[in-house]
């Protein structure tokens, strides 16, 4: 769980039954369709960016890198947000992604 935000990890430790159910749901969602792991990771990053969740953007950037996704591909996801989310939100996501890429 090291790629997840600290608060997420603490919650999962304190509530193990919820953690187990959450992990089972996550596995079922990932296994449900035809998308490959790289595509799933990019979609999850885009969703985190769209929600404006800094911790999730950090976590999904780390996961994307671990899945072999390049920094250029990760930044492309960020740039795709500009016409939907606007410049301020996109720049915020850019800084969060760079926290990990430059960290």
C-alpha positions as CSV (number, residue, x, y, z in Angstrom):
1,X,0.0,0.0,0.0
2,X,3.0,2.3,-0.1
3,X,1.8,4.0,-3.3
4,X,-1.3,5.3,-1.5
5,X,-1.7,8.4,0.6
6,X,-0.8,8.0,4.3
7,X,-4.3,8.7,5.5
8,X,-5.7,6.0,3.1
9,X,-3.2,3.5,4.5
10,X,-4.1,4.4,8.1
11,X,-7.8,4.0,7.4
12,X,-7.2,0.6,5.8
13,X,-5.3,-0.6,8.8
14,X,-7.8,0.7,11.3
15,X,-10.8,-0.9,9.4
16,X,-9.5,-4.2,8.0
17,X,-12.9,-5.6,7.0
18,X,-13.6,-2.5,4.9
19,X,-10.1,-2.7,3.5
20,X,-10.7,-6.3,2.4
21,X,-14.0,-5.5,0.8
22,X,-12.5,-2.5,-0.9
23,X,-9.6,-4.5,-2.3
24,X,-12.0,-7.2,-3.6
25,X,-14.1,-4.5,-5.3
26,X,-11.1,-2.9,-6.8
27,X,-9.9,-6.3,-8.2
28,X,-13.3,-7.0,-9.6
29,X,-13.5,-3.6,-11.3
30,X,-10.0,-4.0,-12.8
31,X,-10.7,-7.5,-14.1
32,X,-14.2,-6.7,-15.4
33,X,-13.3,-5.4,-18.9
34,X,-10.9,-5.5,-21.8
35,X,-8.7,-2.6,-20.9
36,X,-5.0,-3.4,-20.4
37,X,-3.2,-2.4,-17.2
38,X,-1.5,0.7,-18.9
39,X,-4.9,2.0,-20.1
40,X,-6.5,1.4,-16.7
41,X,-3.7,3.2,-14.9
42,X,-4.0,6.2,-17.3
43,X,-7.8,6.3,-16.8
44,X,-7.4,6.1,-13.0
45,X,-5.0,9.0,-13.2
46,X,-7.4,11.0,-15.3
47,X,-10.2,10.3,-12.9
48,X,-8.1,11.5,-10.0
49,X,-7.2,14.7,-11.9
50,X,-10.9,15.3,-12.7
51,X,-11.9,14.9,-9.1
52,X,-9.2,17.3,-8.0
53,X,-7.8,14.9,-5.4
54,X,-4.2,15.7,-4.9
55,X,-3.4,12.5,-2.9
56,X,-5.0,10.3,-5.5
57,X,-3.1,12.1,-8.3
58,X,0.1,11.5,-6.4
59,X,-0.8,7.8,-5.9
60,X,-1.9,7.2,-9.5
61,X,1.2,9.0,-10.8
62,X,3.3,6.6,-8.8
63,X,1.3,3.6,-10.0
64,X,1.6,4.8,-13.6
65,X,5.3,5.0,-13.3
66,X,5.4,1.5,-11.7
67,X,3.4,0.2,-14.7
68,X,6.0,1.5,-17.1
69,X,4.2,4.6,-18.2
70,X,6.5,7.3,-19.2
71,X,6.5,10.8,-17.7
72,X,5.6,12.2,-21.2
73,X,2.5,9.9,-21.3
74,X,1.5,11.0,-17.8
75,X,1.9,14.7,-18.7
76,X,-0.2,14.1,-21.8
77,X,-3.1,13.0,-19.5
78,X,-2.7,16.3,-17.6
79,X,-2.7,18.4,-20.8
80,X,-5.9,16.7,-21.9
81,X,-7.7,18.1,-18.9
82,X,-7.3,21.7,-20.0
83,X,-10.3,22.0,-22.3
84,X,-12.6,20.2,-19.8
85,X,-11.4,21.4,-16.5
86,X,-9.8,24.8,-17.3
87,X,-6.4,26.2,-16.9
88,X,-6.3,26.6,-13.1
89,X,-7.4,23.0,-12.4
90,X,-5.0,21.7,-15.0
91,X,-2.1,23.6,-13.6
92,X,-2.9,22.3,-10.2
93,X,-2.9,18.7,-11.5
94,X,0.4,19.5,-13.3
95,X,2.0,20.5,-10.0
96,X,0.7,17.4,-8.3
97,X,2.1,15.1,-11.0
98,X,5.4,17.0,-10.9
99,X,5.6,16.5,-7.1
100,X,6.1,12.8,-8.0
101,X,8.0,13.1,-11.3
102,X,10.5,15.6,-9.8
103,X,10.4,14.2,-6.3
